[in-house]
């Protein structure tokens, strides 16, 4: 992969062992992507930037106190898997309703020995735990329409980080109540996509 070069461009300093772990995940992603639809982005350089380095870049915005993260609609494991690899002190719950994708995530956890990762095969609305410090969501079906549901699910969270473009930004502006302070932050080298960072205004 080209993760090292992209990490430097994003201003990230990553330990050598993390690059090897990311490469192990990438190999599993390629193998499983031949059988199930995990991602259309498989070319090494594009995958390094879009999947892995962007996921780690998002982690730079997490509050130091964050210890439990929900990755909603995790799909191929982004951004949750790279963040869990980089932050073994943080518990990451990958919530994925699609059975085949959830099986892939479970295999990743098993093969890579990710003791701080839990996979939940369920719709996020049906998951009865709400004890998260942060919620992350990068790709969810009808994501703009579901911003109210995501924010309701995150009622106990201190942070919510959503990735998307102008439509998502407008949805956040429309639905985030006064309990949230939010910012729209550009993602390096991305033309339209941004990080919508919401934090409890009382924090």
Secondary structure, 3 states (H helix, E strand, C coil): CCHHHHHHHCCCCCCHHHHHHHHHHHHHHHHHHCCCCCCCCCCHHHHHHHHHHHHHHHHCCCCCCCCEEEEECCCCCCCHHHHHHHCCCCEEEEECCCHHHHHHHHHHHHHHCCCCEEEECCCHHHCCCCCCCEEEECCCCCCCCCHHHHHHHCCCCCEEEEEECHHHHHHHHHHCCCCEEEEEEECCCCCCCEEEEEEECCC
